[in-house]
Amino acid sequence: MPASAANLRGRCPTASGGYVARFQIAFIFRDARQFTRLADCLARSPEALDSHVNTSLMALNLAKAALRSTPSEAESSEPFRFSIASCKRQALNAQLLDRFTAMFDLELTLMQSHLNYQAILNYGVIPA
């Protein structure tokens, strides 16, 4: 089909737009399989399978929404980049810091005001 016919029908004028969308969809399903256990469902009924798929994809979307709601992402002029592995790592680091502050009876607000607090939270995070 000629490019002019695609434009008349309101479709993407270039093939690269389709490839970008295809890559994003593949990336979503890869993250869902690896981190939200999309492929681990043993149910056989269609309702249970639908529920499992919807729950896995909802967990992925909630993680994206939580990252987008952070002040640093809201002010950024760069395109939004998301990795569920990074979200998981940041949550683990935050939980570990909370546990250390509780075990050693440290002041959490003092630690949060330290210059290296964000560096500690981002330890092991995949750079975007």
C-alpha positions as CSV (number, residue, x, y, z in Angstrom):
1,M,0.0,0.0,0.0
2,P,1.5,3.4,-0.9
3,A,2.3,5.8,1.8
4,S,-0.3,8.3,0.6
5,A,-3.1,5.8,1.0
6,A,-2.0,5.2,4.6
7,N,-2.1,8.9,5.3
8,L,-5.7,9.2,3.9
9,R,-6.9,6.5,6.3
10,G,-5.3,8.2,9.3
11,R,-2.8,5.5,10.0
12,C,0.8,5.9,10.9
13,P,2.6,7.5,8.0
14,T,5.9,5.7,8.7
15,A,6.7,2.1,9.5
16,S,8.8,3.1,12.5
17,G,5.7,4.1,14.5
18,G,4.5,0.5,14.3
19,Y,7.8,-0.9,15.3
20,V,7.9,1.4,18.4
21,A,4.5,0.3,19.5
22,R,5.4,-3.3,18.9
23,F,8.5,-3.0,21.0
24,Q,6.6,-1.3,23.8
25,I,4.0,-4.1,23.9
26,A,6.8,-6.7,23.9
27,F,8.5,-4.9,26.7
28,I,5.3,-4.7,28.8
29,F,4.8,-8.5,28.4
30,R,8.4,-9.2,29.2
31,D,8.2,-7.3,32.4
32,A,4.9,-8.9,33.3
33,R,6.4,-12.4,32.7
34,Q,9.6,-11.7,34.7
35,F,8.4,-9.6,37.6
36,T,4.7,-10.1,38.1
37,R,4.5,-13.8,37.5
38,L,2.3,-13.6,34.4
39,A,3.3,-17.1,33.2
40,D,3.0,-18.8,36.6
41,C,-0.8,-19.3,36.6
42,L,-2.0,-22.9,36.8
43,A,-5.7,-22.1,36.5
44,R,-7.7,-23.6,33.7
45,S,-10.9,-21.7,33.7
46,P,-11.1,-18.7,31.4
47,E,-12.3,-16.4,34.2
48,A,-9.3,-17.3,36.4
49,L,-6.9,-16.8,33.6
50,D,-8.4,-13.4,32.7
51,S,-8.2,-12.4,36.3
52,H,-4.5,-13.5,36.6
53,V,-3.5,-11.6,33.4
54,N,-5.4,-8.5,34.5
55,T,-3.8,-8.6,37.9
56,S,-0.3,-8.9,36.5
57,L,-0.8,-6.1,34.1
58,M,-2.4,-3.9,36.7
59,A,0.6,-4.4,39.0
60,L,2.8,-3.2,36.2
61,N,0.6,-0.2,35.6
62,L,0.5,0.7,39.3
63,A,4.3,0.6,39.5
64,K,4.4,2.9,36.4
65,A,1.8,5.3,38.0
66,A,3.8,5.4,41.3
67,L,7.0,6.3,39.4
68,R,5.2,9.0,37.3
69,S,3.8,10.6,40.5
70,T,7.2,11.2,42.0
71,P,8.2,14.9,41.9
72,S,11.4,14.3,40.0
73,E,9.6,12.6,37.1
74,A,6.8,15.2,37.0
75,E,9.3,18.0,36.4
76,S,11.5,16.1,34.0
77,S,11.6,17.1,30.3
78,E,13.1,13.8,29.3
79,P,10.9,11.0,27.9
80,F,9.5,8.7,30.5
81,R,11.6,5.5,30.9
82,F,10.3,2.7,33.1
83,S,11.8,-0.5,34.4
84,I,10.0,-2.7,36.9
85,A,13.3,-4.1,37.9
86,S,14.4,-0.6,39.0
87,C,11.1,-0.1,40.9
88,K,11.6,-3.4,42.6
89,R,15.2,-2.6,43.5
90,Q,14.2,0.9,44.9
91,A,11.4,-0.7,47.0
92,L,13.9,-3.3,48.4
93,N,16.4,-0.6,49.2
94,A,13.8,1.6,51.0
95,Q,12.6,-1.4,53.0
96,L,16.2,-2.3,53.9
97,L,16.9,1.2,55.1
98,D,13.7,1.2,57.2
99,R,14.7,-2.1,58.7
100,F,18.2,-0.8,59.5
101,T,16.9,2.4,61.1
102,A,14.5,0.3,63.3
103,M,17.1,-2.2,64.3
104,F,19.8,0.3,65.2
105,D,17.3,2.8,66.6
106,L,18.4,5.6,64.2
107,E,16.5,8.8,63.3
108,L,14.9,8.2,59.9
109,T,14.3,11.9,59.2
110,L,18.0,12.6,59.8
111,M,18.9,9.9,57.3
112,Q,16.4,11.1,54.7
113,S,17.9,14.6,54.8
114,H,21.4,13.3,54.1
115,L,22.9,14.1,50.7
116,N,23.5,10.5,49.8
117,Y,20.0,9.1,50.8
118,Q,18.8,9.1,47.1
119,A,22.1,7.5,46.0
120,I,21.5,4.7,48.6
121,L,17.9,4.3,47.4
122,N,19.0,4.1,43.8
123,Y,21.8,1.6,44.5
124,G,21.6,-1.2,41.9
125,V,19.0,0.6,39.8
126,I,19.3,0.3,36.0
127,P,20.3,3.7,34.6
128,A,17.8,5.1,32.2
